[in-house]
């Protein structure tokens, strides 16, 4: 989890609950009325198509916050409407803050990007062959500890960064360092520990002192140490197209430097302005952060340090998505255009944040979806889909975690919500990538007048670690 991949080219507690209580942020806009109407229409369309309870949006235009608004319900029962000042968990968008802190330590002369991680964490696998840069750029080979889009039973118990590293940081590498790009949250547990070890101070305190306070980001909350307050949104999940249910909370300690932050969309907008203005770090640090890291064979990765880099909607962009239990986020910055779009939502495994962000970008800038096909994977995934429509699943094809996910309640929700759709008119694979030692796939499933998506993780032995059905984003 901790990163929602459909928007991309292709989360760990210290007992610190929060920095401040967020103040009231009112809806605001300096955009033309026509643009506001288009954004409102886009939000209504995406929320209707996906069923996501709420979305919180912030737009930067001309290097200034130009639009802040929340849509829908932050809580379904009892109903609480979403407001712009509410804090949403941002998941893997947190990673760029960890990367920025490492770059500040580089500026201090305390860390070098090409230092081996063994200088700080000698017990890790091949620690003297993997560099800090490779950890920050997802080219290290350390296996992802949480690629799934649901909370496994083991992750409902508390942990800490060292326990994560004692398991995943000591596994054999998935590939030779620097030879491949593969998303891995484990990298940022490593980066977060380095950021703590060097100055001898908790990560969250350093982020507050060196980033959040200088940028006046007053609404940041450490959601890894404590559940969001009742005045903030409830996170939700669903089985297939079944009813929305409050999402389970990860045990403390699982999110840390990879996805521990929650904040209002307007706070992320302040960060985005600092990125486009290069206002906080030294110029050389921004160059490092935004430069695409190349593999040893010279091929590109579309990733810098904590951010994806490339083009969106035909414009140079820096972006990242994020996902933790109950929440998905999308944050995209167009530095040359002085434009940024932030969308925060309160349902996990949902495509709503990415879909709405793309529509808003089209309003502001003037975007497309890649496709790929695998007939064997499509046939297998379709067979499981058809079985779930009838309330059955072949558990011999599931890992222990996926088997535990498909409770009697889950199977019933899948059947009740999917059977009325009838036989799919299309079932096409649109994404395939490697993560956490598994193959991740996204399938578009079409019906008359409706579309859903299926996301799967498949182990090398062919068993499914994940099989989710989610509403399509339109």
C-alpha positions as CSV (number, residue, x, y, z in Angstrom):
1,X,0.0,0.0,0.0
2,X,1.2,3.5,0.7
3,X,1.3,4.4,-2.9
4,X,-1.5,4.2,-5.4
5,X,-0.1,3.3,-8.8
6,X,-2.8,3.9,-11.4
7,X,-1.8,7.6,-11.8
8,X,1.9,7.0,-12.0
9,X,3.9,5.9,-15.0
10,X,4.1,2.9,-14.0
11,X,4.1,4.8,5.8
12,X,6.1,4.5,11.0
13,X,5.5,5.9,14.5
14,X,7.6,7.7,17.1
15,X,4.9,8.5,19.6
16,X,4.5,12.1,18.4
17,X,0.8,12.7,17.8
18,X,0.6,15.9,15.9
19,X,2.1,19.3,15.6
20,X,-0.9,21.6,16.0
21,X,-4.6,21.5,15.8
22,X,-5.5,22.5,12.3
23,X,-7.3,25.8,11.9
24,X,-10.4,26.5,9.9
25,X,-9.7,26.8,6.1
26,X,-12.6,28.2,4.2
27,X,-13.4,27.4,0.5
28,X,-11.7,30.0,-1.7
29,X,-11.1,30.7,-5.3
30,X,-9.4,33.3,-7.5
31,X,-10.0,31.2,-10.6
32,X,-12.4,32.3,-13.4
33,X,-16.0,31.3,-12.8
34,X,-15.9,29.0,-15.8
35,X,-12.9,27.1,-14.4
36,X,-14.6,26.7,-11.0
37,X,-17.7,25.4,-12.7
38,X,-15.6,22.9,-14.7
39,X,-13.8,21.7,-11.5
40,X,-17.1,21.4,-9.7
41,X,-18.5,19.3,-12.5
42,X,-15.4,17.1,-12.6
43,X,-15.6,16.5,-8.9
44,X,-19.3,15.5,-9.2
45,X,-18.6,13.2,-12.2
46,X,-15.7,11.4,-10.5
47,X,-17.4,11.1,-7.2
48,X,-20.5,9.7,-8.8
49,X,-18.5,7.2,-10.9
50,X,-16.3,6.0,-8.1
51,X,-18.6,6.4,-5.1
52,X,-15.8,7.9,-3.1
53,X,-17.3,9.7,0.0
54,X,-15.3,12.9,-0.2
55,X,-12.6,14.8,-2.0
56,X,-10.5,17.8,-0.8
57,X,-8.9,19.9,-3.6
58,X,-6.3,22.6,-3.6
59,X,-5.0,24.3,-6.8
60,X,-2.0,26.5,-7.2
61,X,-2.0,28.9,-10.2
62,X,0.6,31.6,-10.9
63,X,2.6,30.4,-7.9
64,X,-0.3,31.2,-5.5
65,X,-3.1,29.2,-3.9
66,X,-6.0,29.9,-6.3
67,X,-8.6,27.3,-5.3
68,X,-9.4,25.4,-2.2
69,X,-12.6,23.4,-1.8
70,X,-14.0,20.1,-0.3
71,X,-16.7,18.0,-1.7
72,X,-18.9,15.2,-0.3
73,X,-19.0,13.6,3.2
74,X,-16.1,13.3,5.4
75,X,-18.1,10.8,7.5
76,X,-21.1,8.8,6.4
77,X,-22.7,8.0,9.8
78,X,-23.4,10.2,11.5
79,X,-23.0,12.4,8.5
80,X,-20.3,15.0,8.6
81,X,-19.7,17.1,5.5
82,X,-16.1,17.6,4.2
83,X,-14.5,20.9,4.9
84,X,-11.3,22.3,3.3
85,X,-9.4,22.5,6.6
86,X,-9.8,18.8,7.4
87,X,-6.7,16.6,7.5
88,X,-6.5,13.6,5.2
89,X,-3.8,11.0,5.3
90,X,-1.5,11.5,2.3
91,X,0.3,8.2,2.2
92,X,3.3,8.1,0.0
93,X,3.2,11.8,-0.8
94,X,5.0,11.8,2.5
95,X,8.1,10.4,0.9
96,X,9.2,13.6,-0.7
97,X,9.4,15.2,2.7
98,X,11.7,12.4,3.9
99,X,13.8,12.9,0.8
100,X,13.9,16.7,1.3
101,X,15.1,16.1,4.9
102,X,17.9,13.9,3.7
103,X,18.9,16.6,1.2
104,X,19.0,19.1,4.0
105,X,21.4,16.8,5.9
106,X,23.4,16.6,2.7
107,X,23.6,20.4,2.7
108,X,24.7,20.2,6.4
109,X,27.6,18.0,5.3
110,X,26.3,15.2,7.5
111,X,25.2,12.8,4.7
112,X,26.3,12.1,1.1
113,X,23.9,10.7,-1.5
114,X,26.6,8.3,-2.6
115,X,27.3,7.0,0.9
116,X,26.7,3.3,1.3
117,X,23.7,2.7,3.6
118,X,26.0,0.5,5.5
119,X,27.7,3.6,7.0
120,X,24.5,4.1,9.0
121,X,22.8,0.6,9.0
122,X,25.5,-2.0,8.5
123,X,23.2,-4.9,9.3
124,X,21.2,-4.6,6.1
125,X,21.6,-6.9,3.2
126,X,24.6,-5.8,1.0
127,X,24.6,-2.6,2.9
128,X,28.0,-1.5,1.6
129,X,26.8,-1.9,-2.0
130,X,23.6,0.1,-1.8
131,X,23.8,3.9,-1.7
132,X,21.5,6.5,-0.1
133,X,20.7,7.8,-3.6
134,X,19.5,4.3,-4.7
135,X,17.3,4.0,-1.6
136,X,15.7,7.4,-2.3
137,X,15.2,6.6,-6.0
138,X,13.8,3.1,-5.6
139,X,16.7,1.5,-7.4
140,X,18.2,-0.3,-4.4
141,X,16.7,-3.8,-4.7
142,X,15.2,-3.9,-1.2
143,X,11.9,-5.6,-1.3
144,X,8.7,-3.7,-0.6
145,X,7.1,-4.6,2.8
146,X,3.6,-3.3,1.8
147,X,2.7,-3.5,-1.8
148,X,-0.9,-4.7,-1.2
149,X,-3.9,-2.3,-1.4
150,X,-5.4,-3.6,1.9
151,X,-4.3,-4.1,5.5
152,X,-3.1,-7.6,6.1
153,X,-3.9,-9.1,9.5
154,X,-0.2,-9.0,10.5
155,X,-0.2,-5.2,10.0
156,X,-2.9,-4.5,12.5
157,X,-0.4,-5.1,15.3
158,X,2.1,-2.4,16.3
159,X,5.6,-2.5,15.0
160,X,8.6,-0.1,14.6
161,X,11.1,0.7,11.9
162,X,13.7,-1.6,13.2
163,X,11.4,-4.6,13.2
164,X,10.5,-3.8,9.6
165,X,14.2,-3.6,8.6
166,X,14.9,-6.8,10.6
167,X,12.6,-8.7,8.2
168,X,12.6,-6.9,4.8
169,X,16.0,-5.1,5.1
170,X,17.7,-8.5,5.6
171,X,16.1,-10.3,2.7
172,X,18.0,-11.0,-0.4
173,X,17.7,-8.1,-2.8
174,X,15.1,-8.3,-5.6
175,X,17.8,-7.2,-8.1
176,X,21.3,-5.9,-8.4
177,X,21.5,-2.4,-7.0
178,X,21.1,0.3,-9.7
179,X,20.0,-2.2,-12.4
180,X,16.2,-1.8,-12.1
181,X,13.5,0.5,-10.7
182,X,10.9,-1.0,-8.4
183,X,8.7,0.8,-6.0
184,X,9.5,-0.2,-2.4
185,X,8.3,1.3,0.9
186,X,11.2,-0.4,2.6
187,X,13.6,2.1,1.0
188,X,12.0,4.9,2.9
189,X,12.1,3.1,6.2
190,X,15.8,3.0,5.6
191,X,15.9,6.6,4.6
192,X,13.9,7.6,7.6
193,X,16.2,5.8,10.0
194,X,19.3,7.4,8.4
195,X,17.6,10.8,8.9
196,X,17.2,10.0,12.6
197,X,20.6,8.3,13.2
198,X,22.7,11.2,11.8
199,X,21.4,14.1,14.0
200,X,20.1,11.8,16.8
201,X,16.6,13.3,16.6
202,X,13.2,11.8,15.7
203,X,12.2,12.2,12.1
204,X,8.9,13.8,12.8
205,X,10.5,16.5,15.0
206,X,13.0,17.4,12.3
207,X,10.3,17.6,9.6
208,X,8.4,20.1,11.9
209,X,11.5,22.2,12.6
210,X,13.1,22.3,9.1
211,X,10.1,22.1,6.7
212,X,6.6,22.5,8.2
213,X,7.2,25.5,10.5
214,X,9.3,27.5,7.9
215,X,6.6,26.9,5.3
216,X,3.7,27.7,7.8
217,X,2.2,24.2,7.2
218,X,0.2,24.4,10.4
219,X,-2.2,21.5,9.8
220,X,0.3,18.5,9.7
221,X,-0.6,15.5,11.8
222,X,1.4,12.2,12.4
223,X,-1.3,9.7,11.6
224,X,1.1,6.8,12.3
225,X,1.1,7.6,16.0
226,X,-2.6,8.1,16.4
227,X,-5.8,7.8,14.5
228,X,-7.1,11.1,13.0
229,X,-9.3,13.0,15.4
230,X,-13.1,12.6,15.1
231,X,-13.3,16.1,13.6
232,X,-11.4,14.8,10.5
233,X,-12.5,12.4,7.8
234,X,-13.1,8.7,8.4
235,X,-11.3,6.5,6.0
236,X,-13.4,3.9,4.2
237,X,-13.0,0.7,2.1
238,X,-15.3,-1.7,0.3
239,X,-15.4,-5.2,-1.0
240,X,-15.9,-5.0,-4.7
241,X,-18.9,-2.7,-5.2
242,X,-20.3,-3.5,-1.8
243,X,-21.2,-1.0,0.9
244,X,-18.5,1.4,2.2
245,X,-17.2,0.4,5.6
246,X,-14.8,2.2,8.0
247,X,-11.3,1.1,7.1
248,X,-9.2,-0.8,9.7
249,X,-6.3,1.2,11.2
250,X,-2.8,0.0,10.6
251,X,-0.9,-0.8,13.8
252,X,1.3,2.0,15.0
253,X,4.8,2.0,13.5
254,X,4.0,0.8,10.0
255,X,3.9,4.1,8.1
256,X,6.9,6.1,9.5
257,X,9.0,7.9,6.8
258,X,7.1,6.2,3.9
259,X,3.6,7.6,4.6
260,X,3.0,8.9,8.1
261,X,1.7,12.3,7.3
262,X,-1.9,13.8,7.2
263,X,-2.7,17.3,6.4
264,X,-5.3,19.6,4.6
265,X,-4.9,20.0,0.9
266,X,-4.0,23.6,1.4
267,X,-0.9,22.6,3.4
268,X,0.3,20.5,0.5
269,X,-0.3,23.5,-1.8
270,X,2.1,25.5,0.4
271,X,4.7,22.8,-0.1
272,X,4.0,22.7,-3.8
273,X,4.7,26.5,-4.0
274,X,8.0,26.0,-2.3
275,X,8.9,23.3,-4.8
276,X,8.1,25.4,-7.9
277,X,9.9,28.5,-6.3
278,X,12.8,26.4,-5.0
279,X,12.3,28.3,-1.8
280,X,13.4,26.0,1.0
281,X,16.4,23.9,-0.1
282,X,19.6,24.9,-1.9
283,X,19.4,25.0,-5.7
284,X,21.6,21.9,-6.0
285,X,19.3,20.0,-3.7
286,X,16.3,20.7,-6.0
287,X,18.4,19.7,-9.0
288,X,19.1,16.3,-7.3
289,X,15.4,15.8,-6.2
290,X,14.0,16.6,-9.7
291,X,16.7,14.8,-11.8
292,X,15.6,11.5,-13.3
293,X,17.8,8.8,-11.8
294,X,19.3,6.6,-14.5
295,X,20.0,2.9,-14.2
296,X,23.5,1.4,-14.7
297,X,22.6,0.6,-18.4
298,X,21.6,4.3,-18.9
299,X,17.9,3.7,-19.1
300,X,15.5,6.1,-17.4
301,X,13.4,5.5,-14.3
302,X,10.9,8.4,-14.4
303,X,11.8,8.9,-10.7
304,X,14.0,11.4,-8.9
305,X,14.4,11.4,-5.1
306,X,10.9,10.8,-3.6
307,X,9.0,12.0,-6.6
308,X,8.1,10.9,-10.1
309,X,9.4,13.2,-12.8
310,X,8.5,13.6,-16.5
311,X,5.5,15.0,-18.2
312,X,1.8,15.1,-17.3
313,X,-0.8,16.6,-19.7
314,X,2.1,17.4,-22.0
315,X,3.9,19.6,-19.4
316,X,7.1,19.0,-17.3
317,X,5.8,17.8,-13.9
318,X,6.8,16.4,-10.6
319,X,4.2,14.2,-8.9
320,X,3.4,11.4,-6.5
321,X,0.3,9.5,-5.4
322,X,-0.3,8.0,-1.9
323,X,-2.4,5.4,-0.2
324,X,-2.9,4.2,3.3
325,X,-5.8,2.4,4.9
326,X,-8.9,4.4,4.0
327,X,-7.2,7.2,2.0
328,X,-5.8,7.9,-1.4
329,X,-4.0,11.1,-2.5
330,X,-2.7,12.7,-5.7
331,X,-0.3,15.6,-5.8
332,X,1.1,17.0,-9.0
333,X,3.3,20.1,-9.5
334,X,4.0,21.8,-12.9
335,X,7.1,23.9,-12.0
336,X,7.4,25.8,-15.3
337,X,3.7,26.6,-15.4
338,X,3.6,27.6,-11.7
339,X,0.6,25.3,-11.4
340,X,-0.1,22.5,-8.9
341,X,-3.1,20.2,-8.2
342,X,-3.7,18.3,-5.0
343,X,-6.6,15.9,-4.5
344,X,-7.2,14.0,-1.2
345,X,-9.9,11.3,-0.8
346,X,-11.1,9.1,2.0
347,X,-11.5,5.6,0.5
348,X,-8.6,3.3,-0.2
349,X,-8.0,1.4,-3.4
350,X,-10.0,4.1,-5.2
351,X,-9.0,5.7,-8.5
352,X,-10.9,8.9,-7.7
353,X,-8.0,11.1,-6.6
354,X,-6.0,10.4,-9.8
355,X,-9.0,10.7,-12.1
356,X,-10.1,14.0,-10.5
357,X,-6.6,15.4,-10.6
358,X,-6.3,14.7,-14.3
359,X,-9.6,16.4,-15.1
360,X,-8.5,19.5,-13.1
361,X,-5.2,19.5,-14.9
362,X,-7.1,19.5,-18.2
363,X,-9.1,22.5,-17.0
364,X,-5.9,24.4,-16.1
365,X,-3.5,23.3,-18.7
366,X,-5.0,21.4,-21.4
367,X,-4.1,14.6,-20.6
368,X,-4.1,9.9,-21.6
369,X,-4.0,6.5,-20.3
370,X,-1.5,3.9,-21.3
371,X,-2.6,0.3,-22.1
372,X,-1.1,-3.1,-22.3
373,X,-2.5,-6.6,-22.7
374,X,-1.9,-10.1,-21.3
375,X,-4.4,-12.6,-22.5
376,X,-3.5,-15.3,-20.0
377,X,-3.7,-12.9,-17.0
378,X,-7.0,-11.5,-18.3
379,X,-8.5,-14.9,-18.6
380,X,-7.4,-16.0,-15.1
381,X,-8.6,-12.7,-13.5
382,X,-11.9,-12.9,-15.4
383,X,-12.5,-16.4,-14.2
384,X,-12.1,-15.3,-10.5
385,X,-14.3,-12.3,-11.2
386,X,-17.1,-14.5,-12.5
387,X,-16.8,-16.8,-9.5
388,X,-17.0,-13.9,-7.1
389,X,-20.2,-12.8,-8.9
390,X,-21.6,-16.2,-7.8
391,X,-20.3,-15.9,-4.3
392,X,-17.4,-18.4,-4.6
393,X,-13.6,-18.2,-4.8
394,X,-11.0,-20.9,-5.3
395,X,-8.9,-20.4,-2.2
396,X,-6.2,-22.7,-3.5
397,X,-5.2,-19.8,-5.7
398,X,-4.8,-17.4,-2.8
399,X,-1.9,-16.6,-0.4
400,X,-2.7,-16.8,3.4
401,X,-3.1,-13.0,3.6
402,X,-5.5,-12.9,0.6
403,X,-7.4,-15.9,1.9
404,X,-7.8,-14.1,5.3
405,X,-9.0,-11.0,3.4
406,X,-11.9,-12.9,1.7
407,X,-14.0,-13.3,4.8
408,X,-17.6,-14.5,4.5
409,X,-18.6,-10.9,4.7
410,X,-16.2,-9.9,1.9
411,X,-17.3,-12.7,-0.4
412,X,-21.0,-11.8,0.2
413,X,-20.3,-8.2,-0.6
414,X,-18.5,-9.1,-3.8
415,X,-21.4,-11.3,-4.9
416,X,-24.2,-9.0,-3.9
417,X,-22.6,-6.0,-5.7
418,X,-21.1,-7.7,-8.8
419,X,-23.8,-10.2,-9.8
420,X,-26.3,-7.5,-10.9
421,X,-23.8,-6.2,-13.4
422,X,-24.1,-9.3,-15.5
423,X,-21.4,-10.6,-17.8
424,X,-18.6,-8.2,-18.6
425,X,-18.5,-6.8,-22.1
426,X,-14.7,-6.3,-21.8
427,X,-11.9,-7.3,-19.5
428,X,-8.6,-5.7,-20.4
429,X,-5.3,-5.4,-18.6
430,X,-4.0,-1.8,-18.6
431,X,-1.1,-1.9,-16.1
432,X,1.5,-4.4,-15.3
433,X,4.6,-3.8,-13.1
434,X,6.8,-5.5,-10.5
435,X,6.6,-4.6,-6.8
436,X,7.5,-6.4,-3.6
437,X,8.6,-9.4,-5.5
438,X,5.2,-9.7,-7.1
439,X,3.5,-8.7,-10.3
440,X,0.9,-6.0,-10.0
441,X,-1.8,-5.7,-12.6
442,X,-4.8,-3.4,-13.2
443,X,-7.7,-4.6,-15.4
444,X,-10.5,-2.4,-16.8
445,X,-13.8,-4.3,-16.7
446,X,-16.7,-2.9,-18.9
447,X,-20.4,-3.4,-18.6
448,X,-23.3,-1.7,-20.3
449,X,-23.2,1.9,-18.9
450,X,-20.7,1.0,-16.2
451,X,-17.0,0.3,-15.7
452,X,-15.0,-1.1,-12.8
453,X,-11.3,-2.0,-12.2
454,X,-9.7,-5.1,-10.8
455,X,-6.2,-4.8,-9.1
456,X,-4.2,-7.9,-8.4
457,X,-0.8,-8.9,-6.9
458,X,0.5,-12.3,-8.0
459,X,3.3,-14.1,-6.3
460,X,6.0,-15.8,-8.4
461,X,4.3,-19.2,-7.6
462,X,1.1,-17.8,-9.2
463,X,-0.9,-17.3,-6.1
464,X,-2.8,-14.1,-5.6
465,X,-1.8,-11.9,-2.7
466,X,-4.5,-9.4,-3.7
467,X,-7.7,-9.4,-5.8
468,X,-9.7,-6.2,-5.4
469,X,-12.6,-4.7,-7.4
470,X,-13.0,-0.9,-7.3
471,X,-15.2,1.6,-9.1
472,X,-13.5,3.2,-12.2
473,X,-12.7,6.9,-12.1
474,X,-14.4,7.9,-15.3
